[in-house]
């Protein structure tokens, strides 16, 4: 019997739990923030946007309030409205109400209700008056609207709650205006003193929109006293003169809202601008003639600036009279004017009245600020000036249509006197058919190329006529094609097109498909040359000419004249590398190019560099070193004797010998020339040995003889040797060694008797040597050994150190000898 009862109990518990779940599911869920997306039709979304952007509706009329009459009065001055609102209304029975009064943006003053002080509450976008008394009431509110500023608009926009009509009386601190009242009726406007009184009524919407503007027939206020400063800049062309005037007005007394400028005949005003300018118009009057009336946005009591742009008609080659707008009388005006002249036109003052010429440093900054170029000439004036200019065109210059941007030349002078020269011309051409090269006398042309392609020029005597092509006008993304010649490298190609051998990586990156990994180029490969980093309007092309000129063989001493071809076009820059044989030494270079390498400076700079190189530590590695000059000679000899044309070896590896670099900017059509004074190494070796012997003999003679004559002979010899050292290198060291040898021999001769006595004493008693070894002498020997090691590390300093040491020893022996002589005399 207990089992059915348990089953019924379990069933009841199950039904109870099930009921609780159903009740919880039916209960409304708790509100919580959800994040996600909402999908709306486009039309519904635009309707929502329009609702949000729609302006707020006007303040609705309050329930339980009936307006009897409202009146708003006040004064508007420079953007600030100071006024009073007087409202009479009835409050109906039925509890408390809030009476809407004003827009919440107004600044409240004194508020009275039925003659008693009251307070307004801010209720959303309006001020409201809470009331719980029925009946008729009168509310008075003093308030301010806007703010006082020099830059304001002539508009009063104020919202009142909806209700009955509103009477309006507004005093505007301006004269000569035409008011407009939107949302109401304008009754009248009259001028009283310096104000204009506007009366009217608003409709039931409560929208007060009062605006006004200056009448075109308005006159400037007679009570204002104004001074003006004007700066005018004229730009003169052949058919038109344009000008720009900057007028600074200073109101000394009173106020004004209108400026009148006199317009001389022929002046056409283009534009009038300024922060205070409202509008402008030209006006013709019988009394003043043509004037420019400028209406201001507000009354000006301190300062204002106006900029006037105008133009004048100009007849070609006719006198030009400079006239400009000026403030009308009685405004006194001072200022300055300047003239900018265009290229190709010469301007000269023809007549000047009522103006003073200004020096360039006296031209005001205000006048210079009106233009971007230098002022041709300027004038100062304190009354209306009259300046007449004469204009005449300048003669046209013939511009070069073909120019050589850079002339690069390499000349190799061989020992047998043969001169081989290769000239590369970077040319920009615009319409010329050919260029003429006048080769040096006796020169024989070998090969010529245009952008790497061999051409055969016409030869007329010693003149080569090379055909030219029109320079390409390249776009920023345009490339060119270069065909690789035998022996060319990427650096050569980069130097050919960019004048920068280090730019080879740009060419390599553009031609990865045709350039092997090791970077070597195969003759005949076509390379795409990307444009330069900066886009050029006109590309250049390269002309290469090689020639050979036989000269007399180089002797022991002589002079060689080198000359490049003459051109019939202008050259901007010339760079010339001259390779002289190592068997000869150039002593001096003369010519119309500046030497840029291995320059022989003055003796003081040479002494500075000598000490720097002498004191600098240099290290050398033994083994693995090969003289680059010997390698160049070997390659050149192998190629030159291997057959083929002579220029093949020259174009592939012509640079043998010692290089000397020359350059010049703005060469023009002058022919580059260099004269080399040279001497053979054998002759220079004898000269250097002779310098050593001369220094030695002169020093020995001066040291062994007393008197001024030996000393003067030594000084004269050293001066001559130093002059010779300016031309012949490596003589300075020979002079030092000559002096060192002379001092050493003189000191050895004087010290020889003592050294011989010490040697005999040590031979008889060797133990005396051990007694001479002391700590002091050991320290001195260690210091001397260290000094010798330092000198060995600086070999160029050895001769100078030896000279100083021997000179000190000689002076010490001389002082000791003088002391002994004086003791014997006493």
C-alpha positions in Angstrom: 0.0 0.0 0.0 3.0 2.3 0.5 4.2 2.0 -3.1 1.2 3.7 -4.7 1.5 6.5 -2.1 5.2 7.0 -2.9 4.5 7.1 -6.6 1.8 9.8 -6.1 4.3 11.9 -4.0 7.0 11.7 -6.6 4.5 12.6 -9.3 3.4 15.7 -7.3 7.1 16.8 -6.9 7.8 16.4 -10.6 4.7 18.5 -11.5 5.7 21.2 -9.0 9.2 21.5 -10.6 7.8 21.5 -14.0 5.4 24.3 -13.1 8.2 26.4 -11.7 10.2 26.1 -15.0 7.2 27.1 -17.0 6.6 30.1 -14.7 10.2 31.2 -15.1 10.1 30.9 -18.9 6.9 32.9 -19.0 8.3 35.8 -16.9 9.8 38.8 -18.8 13.6 38.8 -19.0 15.7 41.3 -17.2 16.9 44.3 -19.3 20.6 44.1 -20.1 22.9 45.8 -22.5 23.3 43.8 -25.8 25.9 44.3 -28.4 25.4 43.3 -32.0 24.2 44.6 -35.4 20.7 45.9 -36.4 19.6 45.6 -39.9 17.3 48.3 -41.2 16.1 49.3 -44.7 18.0 52.1 -46.3 14.8 54.3 -46.5 14.2 53.8 -42.7 17.8 54.7 -41.9 17.7 57.9 -44.0 14.4 58.8 -42.3 16.1 58.5 -38.9 19.0 60.7 -40.1 16.5 63.4 -41.2 14.8 63.3 -37.8 18.1 63.7 -36.0 19.3 66.5 -38.3 15.9 68.4 -38.2 16.0 71.6 -36.2 14.4 71.7 -32.9 10.8 73.0 -33.0 10.0 76.4 -31.5 9.0 76.5 -27.8 5.4 75.5 -27.6 2.9 77.6 -25.8 2.4 76.6 -22.1 -0.9 75.1 -21.1 -2.8 77.2 -18.7 -1.2 80.5 -19.8 -2.8 83.1 -22.0 -0.6 85.9 -23.4 -2.1 89.4 -23.2 0.8 91.5 -24.6 4.6 91.3 -25.0 7.1 94.0 -25.8 10.9 93.7 -26.4 13.1 96.7 -26.6 16.9 97.3 -26.5 20.0 98.5 -28.2 22.4 96.6 -30.6 26.0 97.7 -30.7 28.9 95.7 -32.2 27.2 92.3 -31.8 25.8 92.8 -28.3 22.1 93.2 -27.7 21.2 94.8 -24.4 17.4 94.7 -24.0 14.3 94.2 -21.9 11.3 91.9 -22.3 7.9 93.1 -20.8 5.2 90.4 -20.9 1.6 90.5 -19.5 -0.2 87.2 -19.3 -3.1 85.4 -17.5 -2.7 82.2 -15.5 -5.8 80.1 -15.5 -7.0 78.3 -12.4 -6.0 74.7 -12.1 -2.7 74.3 -10.2 0.9 75.4 -10.8 2.3 76.1 -14.2 5.7 77.0 -15.8 5.5 80.1 -18.0 8.2 80.0 -20.9 10.0 83.3 -21.2 13.4 83.3 -23.1 15.9 81.2 -24.9 18.4 79.6 -22.4 21.4 81.2 -24.3 20.5 84.7 -23.1 22.3 86.2 -20.1 19.8 87.3 -17.5 19.8 90.5 -15.6 17.1 91.8 -13.2 13.8 89.9 -13.2 10.6 91.3 -11.6 7.1 89.8 -11.4 4.3 92.3 -10.6 6.9 94.7 -9.3 8.6 92.1 -7.0 11.9 90.4 -7.6 11.6 87.0 -9.1 13.8 84.2 -10.5 13.7 82.2 -13.7 14.5 78.5 -13.9 16.3 76.9 -16.9 13.9 74.4 -18.3 15.7 72.6 -21.2 16.3 75.1 -23.9 14.5 77.9 -22.4 14.0 80.0 -19.2 10.7 79.5 -17.4 8.8 81.1 -14.6 7.1 78.8 -12.1 3.7 80.1 -10.9 0.9 78.7 -8.7 -1.3 81.8 -8.5 -4.0 82.3 -11.0 -4.8 85.8 -12.5 -3.1 88.5 -14.5 0.6 89.1 -14.1 3.3 91.4 -15.5 6.9 90.1 -16.0 9.9 92.3 -16.7 13.3 90.7 -17.7 16.5 92.5 -18.4 18.9 90.4 -20.5 21.9 90.4 -22.9 22.3 88.5 -26.1 25.5 87.8 -28.1 28.9 89.4 -27.2 30.6 92.7 -28.2 33.3 92.2 -30.8 34.9 94.2 -33.7 34.0 91.4 -36.1 30.2 90.9 -36.1 27.4 90.2 -38.5 24.5 92.6 -38.9 21.9 90.2 -37.7 19.8 89.8 -34.5 18.4 86.3 -34.2 16.4 85.6 -31.0 13.6 83.1 -30.2 10.6 83.7 -27.9 7.9 81.2 -26.9 4.9 81.0 -29.1 2.0 83.3 -28.2 0.5 86.5 -29.2 2.1 89.3 -31.2 5.2 91.0 -29.9 6.0 94.7 -30.1 9.6 95.5 -31.1 11.7 98.6 -30.6 15.4 98.2 -31.5 18.1 100.8 -31.5 21.0 99.9 -33.8 24.3 101.8 -33.3 24.7 102.5 -37.0 23.4 105.0 -39.5 22.5 104.8 -43.1 21.2 101.2 -42.9 18.2 99.4 -44.4 16.7 96.9 -41.9 14.7 93.8 -42.7 12.4 91.9 -40.3 11.6 88.3 -41.0 8.5 86.7 -39.3 6.8 90.1 -38.6 6.0 93.5 -39.9 8.4 96.4 -40.0 6.7 99.6 -39.0 9.4 102.3 -39.3 13.1 103.1 -39.0 14.5 106.5 -38.2 17.9 108.0 -37.4 18.3 109.5 -33.9 21.8 110.8 -33.2 24.2 108.1 -34.0 21.6 105.3 -33.9 18.8 104.0 -36.1 15.5 103.2 -34.3 13.6 100.3 -35.8 10.0 99.5 -34.7 7.7 96.7 -35.7 5.7 93.7 -34.6 6.5 89.9 -34.5 3.9 87.3 -35.4 2.8 84.5 -33.0 5.8 82.3 -33.8 8.0 84.3 -31.5 10.9 84.3 -34.0 12.9 87.6 -34.0 15.1 87.8 -37.1 16.2 91.3 -37.6 19.0 92.0 -40.2 20.2 95.2 -41.9 22.8 96.3 -44.4 24.5 99.6 -45.3 22.8 101.7 -47.9 24.8 102.3 -51.1 24.2 106.0 -50.7 25.7 106.1 -47.2 28.3 108.7 -46.5 31.2 108.4 -44.1 30.7 109.9 -40.7 31.8 113.5 -40.6 32.9 113.2 -37.0 35.6 110.6 -37.7 39.2 111.7 -38.0 41.3 109.1 -39.9 44.9 108.8 -41.1 46.0 106.3 -43.8 49.2 104.5 -44.7 49.4 102.9 -48.2 51.9 100.6 -49.8 51.4 99.8 -53.5 53.4 97.4 -55.6 53.1 97.6 -59.5 53.9 94.7 -61.8 54.7 96.0 -65.3 54.4 93.9 -68.5 54.3 94.9 -72.1 50.5 95.3 -72.4 49.2 95.5 -68.8 50.1 97.0 -65.4 48.7 95.3 -62.4 48.9 96.7 -58.8 48.2 95.7 -55.3 47.6 98.3 -52.6 47.6 97.6 -48.8 45.9 100.5 -47.0 46.1 100.7 -43.2 43.5 103.0 -41.6 44.0 104.5 -38.2 40.9 106.1 -36.6 42.2 108.9 -34.4 38.8 110.2 -33.3 35.2 109.0 -33.8 34.1 106.0 -35.8 33.3 105.1 -39.4 31.8 102.3 -41.4 32.5 103.6 -44.9 35.8 104.3 -46.7 36.0 106.2 -50.0 39.0 105.9 -52.3 39.6 108.1 -55.3 40.0 106.3 -58.6 42.2 108.0 -61.2 41.2 107.5 -64.8 42.2 104.2 -66.3 42.2 102.3 -63.0 40.1 99.2 -63.0 39.4 97.6 -59.6 39.6 93.9 -59.6 39.2 92.9 -55.9 38.8 94.5 -52.5 39.6 92.3 -49.5 39.9 92.7 -45.7 38.6 91.4 -42.5 36.3 94.4 -42.1 35.2 94.7 -45.7 31.5 93.9 -46.3 31.0 95.0 -49.9 32.4 97.6 -52.4 31.3 99.3 -55.5 32.7 102.1 -57.8 30.7 105.3 -57.9 30.8 108.3 -60.2 30.1 111.6 -58.6 30.1 115.1 -60.0 32.1 116.5 -57.1 34.8 113.8 -56.6 34.7 112.0 -59.9 35.2 108.3 -59.8 35.4 106.9 -56.2 35.5 103.4 -54.7 33.0 103.1 -51.8 34.0 100.4 -49.4 31.3 99.4 -46.8 32.6 97.9 -43.6 31.0 95.1 -41.6 31.1 97.1 -38.4 31.9 100.5 -37.0 35.6 101.0 -36.9 37.0 102.9 -34.0 40.7 102.0 -34.0 42.3 100.3 -37.0 41.4 98.5 -40.2 43.3 97.1 -43.2 42.1 97.0 -46.8 43.8 95.3 -49.8 42.9 96.5 -53.3 43.9 94.7 -56.5 43.6 96.8 -59.7 45.0 97.0 -63.2 45.9 99.7 -65.8 45.9 99.5 -69.5 49.3 100.0 -71.2 50.2 100.7 -74.8 53.3 98.9 -76.0 56.4 101.2 -76.0 54.3 104.1 -74.6 55.1 106.0 -71.4 53.5 104.3 -68.3 52.0 106.5 -65.7 51.7 104.8 -62.3 48.4 105.8 -60.7 46.6 104.0 -57.8 43.5 104.2 -55.6 44.1 106.6 -52.7 41.8 107.5 -49.7 39.7 110.6 -50.5 40.1 113.9 -48.8 40.2 114.8 -46.0 42.1 111.6 -45.0 45.9 112.4 -45.1 47.8 109.5 -46.7 51.5 108.6 -46.6 53.2 105.5 -47.9 55.5 104.0 -50.5 55.2 102.4 -53.9 57.5 100.0 -55.8 57.9 98.5 -59.2 58.6 94.9 -60.2 60.0 94.6 -63.7 59.5 91.5 -65.9 62.4 89.8 -67.7 63.0 91.2 -71.2 61.7 94.7 -70.4 63.8 97.7 -69.3 62.1 100.3 -67.1 63.5 103.8 -66.4 61.9 106.7 -64.5 60.9 109.4 -67.0 59.4 111.9 -64.6 58.8 111.9 -60.8 56.6 114.4 -59.0 55.7 114.5 -55.2 57.8 111.4 -54.5 61.3 110.6 -53.2 63.4 107.8 -54.5 64.3 105.1 -52.0 67.6 103.3 -51.7 67.4 99.5 -51.9 68.0 99.1 -48.1 65.3 101.8 -47.4 62.4 99.9 -49.1 59.9 99.1 -46.4 59.3 95.4 -45.4 55.5 95.9 -46.0 56.2 96.8 -49.6 58.5 93.9 -50.2 56.0 91.5 -48.6 53.5 92.3 -51.4 55.7 90.5 -54.0 57.9 87.5 -54.4 60.8 89.1 -56.2 63.1 92.0 -55.6 61.7 95.5 -56.0 63.3 97.2 -59.0 63.0 100.7 -57.5 60.8 102.3 -54.8 59.5 105.7 -53.9 58.2 107.4 -50.7 55.3 109.9 -50.8 53.1 112.0 -48.5 50.7 113.3 -51.1 49.4 111.8 -54.4 52.4 111.1 -56.5 52.8 111.3 -60.2 55.4 108.9 -61.7 55.9 108.2 -65.4 58.1 105.3 -66.6 59.6 104.6 -70.0 59.6 100.9 -71.1 61.7 99.4 -73.8 62.3 95.7 -74.7 65.8 94.3 -74.0 67.6 92.7 -76.9 67.0 89.0 -77.1 69.8 86.6 -76.2 70.6 83.7 -78.4 70.3 80.6 -76.3 72.5 77.6 -76.9 70.4 74.8 -78.4 73.2 72.3 -78.1 75.5 72.1 -75.0 78.1 69.7 -73.7 77.2 69.1 -70.0 80.5 67.3 -69.3 83.7 66.7 -71.2 85.6 63.7 -69.8 89.0 63.0 -71.2 91.8 60.5 -70.5 95.3 60.9 -72.0 98.1 58.4 -71.8 101.6 59.6 -72.6 103.9 56.8 -73.4 107.7 56.8 -73.1 108.2 57.0 -76.8 106.3 60.2 -77.0 103.0 58.7 -78.3 99.9 60.4 -76.9 96.6 58.4 -76.9 93.5 60.3 -75.8 89.9 59.2 -75.4 87.2 62.0 -75.1 83.7 61.4 -73.9 81.1 64.2 -74.4 77.7 64.2 -72.7 75.6 66.3 -75.1 72.1 67.6 -75.0 70.9 68.6 -78.5 67.8 70.4 -79.7 67.7 70.6 -83.4 71.4 70.7 -84.4 72.6 68.3 -87.1 76.3 67.7 -86.2 79.1 68.8 -83.9 82.6 69.7 -85.1 85.7 68.5 -83.3 89.0 70.2 -84.2 91.7 67.6 -83.4 95.2 68.6 -82.3 97.8 69.0 -85.1 99.1 65.6 -86.2 96.4 63.6 -84.4 95.0 60.5 -86.1 91.4 59.4 -85.2 91.0 55.8 -84.2 87.4 55.2 -83.3 84.2 57.1 -82.4 81.0 56.0 -80.8 77.5 57.5 -80.1 75.9 55.8 -77.1 78.1 52.8 -77.5 77.5 52.3 -81.2 80.4 52.9 -83.6 80.0 55.6 -86.2 82.2 56.8 -89.0 82.4 60.6 -88.9 83.4 62.8 -91.8 87.0 64.0 -91.7 87.9 67.4 -93.1 91.6 67.9 -92.5 91.9 67.9 -88.7 88.2 68.4 -88.2 85.7 65.6 -87.3 82.0 66.1 -88.2 80.0 63.9 -85.9 76.2 63.5 -86.6 73.9 64.4 -83.7 70.5 63.1 -82.8 67.7 64.9 -81.0 67.8 64.5 -77.2 65.0 62.4 -75.9 62.4 63.9 -73.6 62.0 61.3 -70.9 59.0 60.7 -68.7 59.5 59.8 -65.1 59.0 56.1 -65.9 60.7 55.8 -69.2 63.8 53.6 -69.7 66.5 53.4 -72.3 68.4 50.5 -73.9 72.2 50.1 -73.7 74.2 47.5 -75.7 77.2 46.2 -73.7 80.6 46.5 -75.3 83.6 44.3 -74.7 85.3 45.1 -71.4 82.5 47.2 -70.0 81.4 46.9 -66.3 78.3 47.9 -64.5 80.1 50.9 -63.0 81.1 52.0 -66.5 77.5 51.9 -67.7 76.3 53.7 -64.5 78.9 56.4 -65.0 77.8 56.7 -68.7 74.1 57.4 -67.9 74.1 58.8 -64.3 77.6 60.3 -64.0 77.9 58.2 -60.9 79.7 54.8 -60.9 78.2 53.9 -57.6 74.7 53.8 -59.1 75.4 50.4 -60.8 73.0 48.7 -58.3 70.0 50.3 -59.9 70.9 48.9 -63.3 71.7 45.5 -61.8 68.3 45.4 -60.0 66.5 46.3 -63.3 68.3 43.6 -65.3 68.6 40.5 -63.0 67.4 38.2 -65.8 70.3 39.0 -68.1 73.2 39.7 -65.6 75.0 36.7 -64.2 75.4 36.3 -60.4 79.0 37.4 -60.5 78.0 40.7 -62.0 80.2 40.3 -65.2 78.8 41.6 -68.4 78.8 39.9 -71.8 79.4 41.9 -74.9 76.2 42.4 -76.9 73.9 42.2 -73.9 71.0 44.7 -74.0 70.5 46.4 -70.6 67.5 48.5 -69.6 68.6 51.7 -68.1 66.1 53.1 -65.5 65.6 56.8 -65.4 67.5 59.0 -62.9 66.1 59.5 -59.4 64.9 62.9 -60.4 62.9 63.1 -63.6 64.7 65.1 -66.4 62.9 66.9 -69.2 65.7 66.4 -71.7 68.1 63.4 -71.8 71.7 63.5 -72.9 73.6 61.1 -75.1 77.3 60.3 -75.1 79.8 60.8 -78.0 83.2 59.1 -77.6 86.2 59.8 -79.7 89.7 58.3 -79.5 92.7 59.5 -81.3 96.5 59.1 -81.3 99.1 61.8 -81.8 102.8 61.0 -82.2 105.2 63.3 -80.3 109.0 63.3 -79.9 110.4 60.8 -77.4 110.7 61.9 -73.8 114.2 62.9 -72.9 116.0 63.6 -69.7 114.4 67.0 -69.4 111.9 68.8 -71.5 108.4 70.2 -72.0 105.3 68.5 -73.5 102.2 70.4 -74.7 99.0 68.4 -74.5 95.8 69.6 -76.1 92.2 68.4 -76.3 90.0 68.8 -79.4 88.2 72.1 -79.9 84.4 72.2 -80.1 82.0 74.5 -81.8 79.5 74.2 -78.9 79.8 75.4 -75.3 81.1 73.1 -72.6 79.9 73.4 -69.1 82.4 71.1 -67.3 85.7 69.5 -68.2 87.5 66.8 -66.4 90.9 65.6 -67.8 93.0 62.7 -66.5 96.6 62.7 -67.7 98.7 59.5 -67.2 102.4 60.3 -67.4 105.0 57.5 -67.7 106.5 56.4 -64.4 110.0 56.8 -65.9 109.6 60.6 -65.8 108.5 63.0 -63.1 106.3 66.1 -64.0 107.9 69.1 -62.4 105.3 71.7 -63.2 101.9 71.9 -65.0 100.7 75.0 -66.8 97.4 75.5 -68.6 93.8 76.7 -68.5 92.5 73.9 -66.2 92.9 73.6 -62.5 95.0 70.8 -61.1 92.9 68.7 -58.7 95.4 66.0 -57.6 99.1 65.9 -56.5 99.1 69.7 -56.0 102.4 71.2 -54.9 101.6 73.5 -52.0 103.6 76.1 -50.1 106.5 75.0 -47.8 104.5 75.6 -44.6 101.8 73.2 -45.6 104.4 70.7 -46.8 106.0 70.9 -43.4 102.7 70.3 -41.7 102.0 67.2 -43.9 105.6 66.0 -43.4 105.1 66.1 -39.6 101.7 64.4 -39.8 103.1 61.6 -42.0 106.2 61.3 -39.9 104.3 61.0 -36.6 101.7 58.6 -38.0 102.2 54.9 -37.3 102.2 52.8 -40.5 102.0 49.1 -40.7 102.9 46.9 -43.6 102.2 43.2 -44.2 104.9 41.0 -45.7 103.8 38.8 -48.6 100.8 38.8 -50.9 101.4 42.4 -52.1 101.6 43.2 -55.8 102.3 46.6 -57.2 99.2 47.8 -59.0 101.3 49.9 -61.4 103.3 46.9 -62.5 100.1 45.0 -63.0 98.7 47.8 -65.2 101.9 47.9 -67.3 101.8 44.1 -67.8 98.2 44.1 -68.9 98.7 47.0 -71.2 101.8 45.5 -72.8 100.1 42.1 -73.3 97.0 43.7 -74.9 99.0 46.2 -77.0 101.3 43.5 -78.5 98.5 40.9 -78.9 97.4 42.2 -82.3 94.4 44.1 -83.4 93.8 47.8 -83.6 95.7 50.1 -81.2 92.5 51.6 -79.7 91.2 48.2 -78.6 93.8 48.1 -75.9 93.3 51.7 -75.1 89.5 51.4 -74.6 89.7 48.3 -72.5 92.6 49.2 -70.2 94.4 52.4 -71.1 95.3 53.7 -67.7 99.0 53.2 -67.2 101.5 55.5 -65.5 101.0 58.1 -62.8 97.6 59.8 -62.9 97.2 63.6 -62.7 93.6 65.1 -62.6 92.5 68.5 -63.9 89.1 70.1 -64.0 87.3 73.3 -64.8 83.8 74.7 -64.7 82.2 76.8 -67.5 84.8 76.1 -70.1 82.7 77.6 -72.9 84.5 77.2 -76.3 88.0 77.5 -74.9 90.3 74.6 -75.9 91.7 72.8 -72.8 95.5 72.8 -72.9 98.2 71.6 -70.5 101.9 72.1 -70.7 104.1 69.6 -68.7 107.6 70.4 -67.6 109.2 67.0 -66.9 112.5 65.3 -66.0 113.6 61.7 -66.1 114.0 59.7 -62.9 117.7 59.2 -63.7 118.3 63.0 -63.9 116.2 63.6 -60.7 118.3 61.0 -58.9 121.5 62.9 -59.7 119.8 66.2 -58.7 118.8 64.6 -55.3 122.3 63.3 -54.7 123.7 66.7 -55.7 121.4 68.4 -53.2 122.6 66.1 -50.4 126.2 66.8 -51.3 125.6 70.6 -51.5 124.0 70.6 -48.1 126.8 68.5 -46.7 129.6 70.7 -48.1 127.9 74.0 -47.0 127.3 72.7 -43.5 130.9 71.4 -43.0 132.3 74.7 -44.3 130.1 76.7 -41.9 130.9 74.4 -38.9 134.6 74.4 -39.4 135.1 78.1 -40.2 134.3 81.0 -38.1 132.8 84.3 -39.2 129.7 85.4 -41.0 130.7 84.4 -44.5 130.5 80.6 -44.0 127.1 81.1 -42.2 125.7 83.2 -45.1 127.0 80.7 -47.6 125.1 77.9 -45.7 121.8 80.0 -45.6 122.1 80.8 -49.3 122.7 77.2 -50.2 119.6 76.1 -48.2 117.4 78.7 -49.8 118.4 77.6 -53.3 117.9 73.9 -52.4 114.4 74.7 -50.9 113.5 76.5 -54.1 114.6 73.5 -56.1 112.6 71.2 -53.7 109.4 73.0 -54.8 109.7 71.4 -58.2 111.7 68.2 -57.5 110.1 65.9 -54.9 112.1 64.1 -52.2 114.8 66.8 -51.9 113.8 67.9 -48.4 114.9 64.7 -46.9 118.2 64.8 -48.8 118.9 68.3 -47.3 118.3 66.9 -43.8 120.6 63.9 -44.3 123.3 66.2 -45.7 123.1 68.4 -42.6 123.1 65.2 -40.4 126.2 63.8 -42.1 128.1 67.1 -41.7 127.3 67.4 -38.0 128.2 63.8 -37.5 131.6 64.2 -39.1 132.4 67.4 -37.3 131.4 65.9 -33.9 133.3 62.7 -34.6 136.4 64.6 -35.5 136.3 66.6 -32.3 135.5 63.6 -30.1 137.9 61.2 -31.8 140.9 61.9 -29.4 138.8 61.2 -26.4 137.3 58.1 -27.8 140.8 56.8 -28.7 142.1 57.4 -25.1 139.1 55.6 -23.6 139.6 52.7 -26.0 143.3 52.4 -25.0 142.4 52.6 -21.3 139.8 49.8 -21.6 142.3 47.7 -23.5 144.9 48.0 -20.7 142.4 47.5 -17.8 139.2 45.9 -18.9 137.8 45.8 -15.3 137.3 49.6 -15.6 134.3 48.9 -17.9 132.5 47.1 -15.0 133.1 50.0 -12.7 131.4 52.4 -15.1 128.1 50.4 -15.1 125.8 52.2 -12.7 122.1 52.4 -12.2 121.9 55.9 -13.6 123.7 54.9 -16.8 121.5 51.8 -17.2 118.4 53.9 -16.9 119.8 56.3 -19.5 120.7 53.4 -21.8 117.1 52.0 -21.5 115.6 55.4 -22.4 117.9 55.8 -25.3 116.9 52.3 -26.6 113.2 53.2 -26.3 113.8 56.4 -28.2 115.6 54.5 -31.0 112.6 52.1 -31.2 110.2 55.0 -31.5 112.3 56.5 -34.3 112.5 53.2 -36.0 108.6 53.1 -36.0 108.6 56.6 -37.6 111.2 56.4 -40.3 110.3 59.8 -41.8 111.1 61.5 -38.4 114.5 59.8 -38.1 116.4 62.4 -40.2 114.7 65.4 -38.3 115.4 63.8 -34.9 119.0 63.1 -35.9 119.5 66.7 -37.0 118.1 68.0 -33.6 120.2 65.6 -31.6 123.4 66.3 -33.4 122.8 70.0 -33.3 122.3 69.9 -29.5 125.5 67.9 -29.1 127.4 70.3 -31.3 126.2 73.3 -29.3 127.1 71.6 -26.0 130.7 70.8 -27.2 131.0 74.4 -28.4 129.9 75.8 -25.0 132.4 73.5 -23.2 135.2 74.5 -25.5 134.4 78.2 -24.8 134.5 77.6 -21.1 137.9 75.8 -21.3 139.3 78.6 -23.4 138.1 81.2 -20.9 139.7 79.3 -18.0 143.1 79.1 -19.8 142.9 82.7 -20.6 142.5 83.5 -16.9 
